[in-house]
Amino acid sequence: MTQYLVAIHHPDDYDPSVAEDEAMSRDIDVLNDEMKAAGVRIFVGGLKPASSAKSLRVEPGGTVLVTDGPYVESKEHIGGFWVLEAADLDEALEWGRKAAIACRAPVEVRPFH
């Protein structure tokens, strides 16, 4: 079986205290329970806002530069994710559909090497 990243994307100004209500939290809890019962969930995690990120880049000469913020400047960032083990891409996409509905946000599904 292949492992897949199911990533939830949020806009940069996403505020969980405003965007996430009890119904959404309940839907996510139900989805997590369903994933556990199906034996597909390997790991799940929510991330702090992109503004709390640090980026590291190797400079010429081998020194590593640490800067504030995400590596890529964009209007959206990954707000949370699941690592799932699924039989194939179709199964992973079905879990991604459920995640998009529960989280009320765009979702990316990507296989690991």
PyRosetta script that sets phi, psi and omega in degrees:
from pyrosetta import init, pose_from_sequence

init()
pose = pose_from_sequence("MTQYLVAIHHPDDYDPSVAEDEAMSRDIDVLNDEMKAAGVRIFVGGLKPASSAKSLRVEPGGTVLVTDGPYVESKEHIGGFWVLEAADLDEALEWGRKAAIACRAPVEVRPFH")
pose.set_psi(1, 147.1)
pose.set_omega(1, -178.7)
pose.set_phi(2, -97.3)
pose.set_psi(2, 145.9)
pose.set_omega(2, 173.9)
pose.set_phi(3, -92.9)
pose.set_psi(3, 143.5)
pose.set_omega(3, -178.1)
pose.set_phi(4, -129.7)
pose.set_psi(4, 142.8)
pose.set_omega(4, 170.2)
pose.set_phi(5, -91.0)
pose.set_psi(5, 127.4)
pose.set_omega(5, 173.0)
pose.set_phi(6, -114.8)
pose.set_psi(6, 102.7)
pose.set_omega(6, -172.7)
pose.set_phi(7, -106.0)
pose.set_psi(7, 134.0)
pose.set_omega(7, 177.8)
pose.set_phi(8, -95.4)
pose.set_psi(8, 129.7)
pose.set_omega(8, -179.9)
pose.set_phi(9, -105.3)
pose.set_psi(9, 133.4)
pose.set_omega(9, 177.9)
pose.set_phi(10, -121.1)
pose.set_psi(10, 151.9)
pose.set_omega(10, 172.4)
pose.set_phi(11, -67.8)
pose.set_psi(11, 156.6)
pose.set_omega(11, -177.5)
pose.set_phi(12, -59.0)
pose.set_psi(12, -29.1)
pose.set_omega(12, -178.7)
pose.set_phi(13, -91.9)
pose.set_psi(13, 18.4)
pose.set_omega(13, -177.5)
pose.set_phi(14, -62.7)
pose.set_psi(14, 128.5)
pose.set_omega(14, 178.0)
pose.set_phi(15, -123.1)
pose.set_psi(15, 105.0)
pose.set_omega(15, -176.8)
pose.set_phi(16, -59.2)
pose.set_psi(16, -30.0)
pose.set_omega(16, -179.4)
pose.set_phi(17, -66.8)
pose.set_psi(17, -21.9)
pose.set_omega(17, 178.2)
pose.set_phi(18, -99.4)
pose.set_psi(18, -43.0)
pose.set_omega(18, -171.6)
pose.set_phi(19, -81.1)
pose.set_psi(19, -28.1)
pose.set_omega(19, -173.1)
pose.set_phi(20, -104.3)
pose.set_psi(20, 113.6)
pose.set_omega(20, 177.7)
pose.set_phi(21, -102.9)
pose.set_psi(21, -179.0)
pose.set_omega(21, -178.7)
pose.set_phi(22, -61.0)
pose.set_psi(22, -38.1)
pose.set_omega(22, -179.5)
pose.set_phi(23, -63.8)
pose.set_psi(23, -41.4)
pose.set_omega(23, 179.3)
pose.set_phi(24, -66.0)
pose.set_psi(24, -45.1)
pose.set_omega(24, 178.9)
pose.set_phi(25, -60.4)
pose.set_psi(25, -40.9)
pose.set_omega(25, 178.6)
pose.set_phi(26, -64.1)
pose.set_psi(26, -43.4)
pose.set_omega(26, 179.3)
pose.set_phi(27, -61.8)
pose.set_psi(27, -40.0)
pose.set_omega(27, 178.8)
pose.set_phi(28, -67.6)
pose.set_psi(28, -42.2)
pose.set_omega(28, 177.2)
pose.set_phi(29, -60.4)
pose.set_psi(29, -42.9)
pose.set_omega(29, 178.3)
pose.set_phi(30, -61.7)
pose.set_psi(30, -43.7)
pose.set_omega(30, 178.9)
pose.set_phi(31, -63.1)
pose.set_psi(31, -43.6)
pose.set_omega(31, 177.7)
pose.set_phi(32, -60.1)
pose.set_psi(32, -43.1)
pose.set_omega(32, 178.1)
pose.set_phi(33, -62.5)
pose.set_psi(33, -40.9)
pose.set_omega(33, 179.2)
pose.set_phi(34, -64.8)
pose.set_psi(34, -41.6)
pose.set_omega(34, 178.3)
pose.set_phi(35, -64.1)
pose.set_psi(35, -42.2)
pose.set_omega(35, 178.1)
pose.set_phi(36, -63.5)
pose.set_psi(36, -45.1)
pose.set_omega(36, -179.1)
pose.set_phi(37, -62.5)
pose.set_psi(37, -34.2)
pose.set_omega(37, 179.4)
pose.set_phi(38, -79.5)
pose.set_psi(38, -10.7)
pose.set_omega(38, 179.6)
pose.set_phi(39, 74.0)
pose.set_psi(39, 22.8)
pose.set_omega(39, -177.7)
pose.set_phi(40, -100.4)
pose.set_psi(40, -21.2)
pose.set_omega(40, -173.9)
pose.set_phi(41, -79.8)
pose.set_psi(41, 120.6)
pose.set_omega(41, 177.2)
pose.set_phi(42, -95.7)
pose.set_psi(42, -45.9)
pose.set_omega(42, -175.9)
pose.set_phi(43, -158.0)
pose.set_psi(43, 148.3)
pose.set_omega(43, 176.1)
pose.set_phi(44, -139.0)
pose.set_psi(44, 145.8)
pose.set_omega(44, 178.0)
pose.set_phi(45, -160.3)
pose.set_psi(45, 143.4)
pose.set_omega(45, 172.0)
pose.set_phi(46, -101.1)
pose.set_psi(46, 149.1)
pose.set_omega(46, -177.3)
pose.set_phi(47, -114.3)
pose.set_psi(47, 147.8)
pose.set_omega(47, 172.9)
pose.set_phi(48, -66.1)
pose.set_psi(48, 166.5)
pose.set_omega(48, -179.6)
pose.set_phi(49, -56.9)
pose.set_psi(49, 152.9)
pose.set_omega(49, -179.7)
pose.set_phi(50, -56.7)
pose.set_psi(50, -27.9)
pose.set_omega(50, 179.4)
pose.set_phi(51, -63.7)
pose.set_psi(51, -18.1)
pose.set_omega(51, 178.9)
pose.set_phi(52, -88.8)
pose.set_psi(52, -2.2)
pose.set_omega(52, -177.4)
pose.set_phi(53, -75.4)
pose.set_psi(53, 157.0)
pose.set_omega(53, 170.5)
pose.set_phi(54, -123.5)
pose.set_psi(54, 139.7)
pose.set_omega(54, 178.3)
pose.set_phi(55, -115.3)
pose.set_psi(55, 141.0)
pose.set_omega(55, 179.9)
pose.set_phi(56, -121.3)
pose.set_psi(56, 132.5)
pose.set_omega(56, 179.8)
pose.set_phi(57, -133.7)
pose.set_psi(57, 139.0)
pose.set_omega(57, 176.5)
pose.set_phi(58, -82.2)
pose.set_psi(58, 125.3)
pose.set_omega(58, 179.1)
pose.set_phi(59, -90.7)
pose.set_psi(59, 161.4)
pose.set_omega(59, 172.9)
pose.set_phi(60, -55.6)
pose.set_psi(60, 137.1)
pose.set_omega(60, -177.5)
pose.set_phi(61, 95.2)
pose.set_psi(61, -6.9)
pose.set_omega(61, 172.9)
pose.set_phi(62, 93.6)
pose.set_psi(62, -4.3)
pose.set_omega(62, 177.3)
pose.set_phi(63, -74.1)
pose.set_psi(63, 152.2)
pose.set_omega(63, -179.7)
pose.set_phi(64, -107.5)
pose.set_psi(64, 123.6)
pose.set_omega(64, 179.4)
pose.set_phi(65, -95.3)
pose.set_psi(65, 127.6)
pose.set_omega(65, 177.5)
pose.set_phi(66, -107.6)
pose.set_psi(66, 125.2)
pose.set_omega(66, 179.3)
pose.set_phi(67, -126.1)
pose.set_psi(67, 158.8)
pose.set_omega(67, 176.9)
pose.set_phi(68, -76.6)
pose.set_psi(68, 145.3)
pose.set_omega(68, 173.6)
pose.set_phi(69, 97.8)
pose.set_psi(69, 171.0)
pose.set_omega(69, -179.3)
pose.set_phi(70, -70.3)
pose.set_psi(70, 159.9)
pose.set_omega(70, 179.6)
pose.set_phi(71, -63.2)
pose.set_psi(71, -42.5)
pose.set_omega(71, -177.8)
pose.set_phi(72, -106.5)
pose.set_psi(72, 131.0)
pose.set_omega(72, 174.5)
pose.set_phi(73, -82.5)
pose.set_psi(73, 118.5)
pose.set_omega(73, 179.4)
pose.set_phi(74, -151.8)
pose.set_psi(74, 177.1)
pose.set_omega(74, -179.9)
pose.set_phi(75, -93.2)
pose.set_psi(75, -7.4)
pose.set_omega(75, 177.8)
pose.set_phi(76, -132.9)
pose.set_psi(76, 158.9)
pose.set_omega(76, 176.9)
pose.set_phi(77, -148.1)
pose.set_psi(77, 166.3)
pose.set_omega(77, 177.4)
pose.set_phi(78, -76.2)
pose.set_psi(78, 123.7)
pose.set_omega(78, -179.2)
pose.set_phi(79, -99.8)
pose.set_psi(79, -19.8)
pose.set_omega(79, 180.0)
pose.set_phi(80, -174.9)
pose.set_psi(80, 170.4)
pose.set_omega(80, -175.7)
pose.set_phi(81, -161.8)
pose.set_psi(81, 162.2)
pose.set_omega(81, 169.2)
pose.set_phi(82, -123.9)
pose.set_psi(82, 147.1)
pose.set_omega(82, 165.0)
pose.set_phi(83, -110.0)
pose.set_psi(83, 119.3)
pose.set_omega(83, -176.8)
pose.set_phi(84, -118.4)
pose.set_psi(84, 155.1)
pose.set_omega(84, 171.9)
pose.set_phi(85, -114.3)
pose.set_psi(85, 114.3)
pose.set_omega(85, -174.8)
pose.set_phi(86, -125.9)
pose.set_psi(86, 156.6)
pose.set_omega(86, -179.2)
pose.set_phi(87, -64.7)
pose.set_psi(87, -34.9)
pose.set_omega(87, -177.9)
pose.set_phi(88, -163.7)
pose.set_psi(88, 178.0)
pose.set_omega(88, -178.0)
pose.set_phi(89, -61.7)
pose.set_psi(89, -37.9)
pose.set_omega(89, 180.0)
pose.set_phi(90, -59.6)
pose.set_psi(90, -43.2)
pose.set_omega(90, 178.2)
pose.set_phi(91, -65.1)
pose.set_psi(91, -43.0)
pose.set_omega(91, 179.1)
pose.set_phi(92, -62.1)
pose.set_psi(92, -39.5)
pose.set_omega(92, 178.4)
pose.set_phi(93, -65.9)
pose.set_psi(93, -34.6)
pose.set_omega(93, 176.9)
pose.set_phi(94, -63.8)
pose.set_psi(94, -42.0)
pose.set_omega(94, 175.4)
pose.set_phi(95, -65.2)
pose.set_psi(95, -38.0)
pose.set_omega(95, 176.8)
pose.set_phi(96, -61.4)
pose.set_psi(96, -40.5)
pose.set_omega(96, 176.6)
pose.set_phi(97, -60.1)
pose.set_psi(97, -44.7)
pose.set_omega(97, 179.6)
pose.set_phi(98, -64.7)
pose.set_psi(98, -37.4)
pose.set_omega(98, 178.3)
pose.set_phi(99, -65.9)
pose.set_psi(99, -42.2)
pose.set_omega(99, 179.0)
pose.set_phi(100, -61.0)
pose.set_psi(100, -39.5)
pose.set_omega(100, 179.4)
pose.set_phi(101, -69.5)
pose.set_psi(101, -48.7)
pose.set_omega(101, -177.7)
pose.set_phi(102, -64.2)
pose.set_psi(102, -40.5)
pose.set_omega(102, -175.6)
pose.set_phi(103, -89.7)
pose.set_psi(103, -11.1)
pose.set_omega(103, -179.5)
pose.set_phi(104, 54.3)
pose.set_psi(104, 45.4)
pose.set_omega(104, -175.7)
pose.set_phi(105, -153.4)
pose.set_psi(105, 159.8)
pose.set_omega(105, 175.1)
pose.set_phi(106, -63.7)
pose.set_psi(106, 147.3)
pose.set_omega(106, -177.6)
pose.set_phi(107, -130.5)
pose.set_psi(107, 141.5)
pose.set_omega(107, 174.0)
pose.set_phi(108, -114.3)
pose.set_psi(108, 133.3)
pose.set_omega(108, 175.9)
pose.set_phi(109, -115.2)
pose.set_psi(109, 125.8)
pose.set_omega(109, -177.7)
pose.set_phi(110, -143.3)
pose.set_psi(110, 131.6)
pose.set_omega(110, 178.7)
pose.set_phi(111, -75.4)
pose.set_psi(111, 151.0)
pose.set_omega(111, 170.6)
pose.set_phi(112, -83.5)
pose.set_psi(112, 159.1)
pose.set_omega(112, 174.8)
pose.set_phi(113, -66.1)
pose.dump_pdb("model.pdb")
